[in-house]
Amino acid sequence: MELDPELRDELASHKAGTRQAGPDAYVFPGRDGKRRDRNAVRERVLYPAIKRANAQLAERGLETIPDGSNRERPGELVGMDCFSVGRLRGTQGTVWQLTAIDVRSSYGWADLVVCPTGNPSAAQTSALARRVAKDLSQAGWALERVLVDNSNEFSAGRFHETVERLGARVTHIRSGRPQTNGHVERLHRTILEECWRPAFARYLHVRFTGLRRDLDTYLKIYNFDRVHHGRLTAGQIPADIVYGHRKMEAR
């Protein structure tokens, strides 16, 4: 593989990054010798360097370098996770938020469920997987892979069987590395800050039905009206990517 010497050295320096203290701290032997955050380096330096390298390789008819950053179509990778909301008046158990996000489009799904045993069940997470697959199918896409953690509701055989019947496969992240499923973790945080905190401040008595209604309203804005400025969405609205400019909402 023949690349420009400067670009070749830049790629080699990132490949040779050495691990330092902390789960996400890396030192890259760049020209300035400074310690750099791994994710920041990927976004601002490494991915653009690989893009330039791939342009040179493509001109020569050579195989390009996979960087693992590009998702070409909705449904290719969907992250799923659960978030504990707590106990609410009138519910017989802990209320959890079940969340899914399509990595390519940032289109999100979320629902509130009551868990009498304290934690979500495989039946509840399986229902979310079926909902995601149905919505993607109505938009002309297929659910291909689901990224989850190692909790019981995702590691149970029932959840795996459901996803396999939907024509997809399950990938479990490594224990202690929630940032691997960072897209859904970020959606959790966004819903917490923009939906739950205002709702808890607004209601005198917080009820399950009221929160569920607020969540549905928020997700319609998030998916169908809000411009997303992530690296993959690049200023697009999630529904425009999933449904096209028809914005035909899944039923």
Sequence and secondary structure as in RCSB ss.txt:
>XXXX:A:sequence
MELDPELRDELASHKAGTRQAGPDAYVFPGRDGKRRDRNAVRERVLYPAIKRANAQLAERGLETIPDGSNRERPG
ELVGMDCFSVGRLRGTQGTVWQLTAIDVRSSYGWADLVVCPTGNPSAAQTSALARRVAKDLSQAGWALERVLVDN
SNEFSAGRFHETVERLGARVTHIRSGRPQTNGHVERLHRTILEECWRPAFARYLHVRFTGLRRDLDTYLKIYNFD
RVHHGRLTAGQIPADIVYGHRKMEAR
>XXXX:A:secstr
    HHHHHHHHHHHT EE SSTTEEE   SS  EEEHHHHIIIIIHHHHHHHHHHHHHTT      S    STT
S EEEEEEEEEE BT SSEEEEEEEEETTT  EEEEEEEETTSS  HHHHHHHHHHHHHHHHHTT    EEEE S
SHHHHSHHHHHHHHHTT EEEE  TT GGGGHHHHHHHHHHIIIIIHHHHHH SS BHHHHHHHHHHHHHHHHHT
  B STTTTTB HHHHHHGGG     
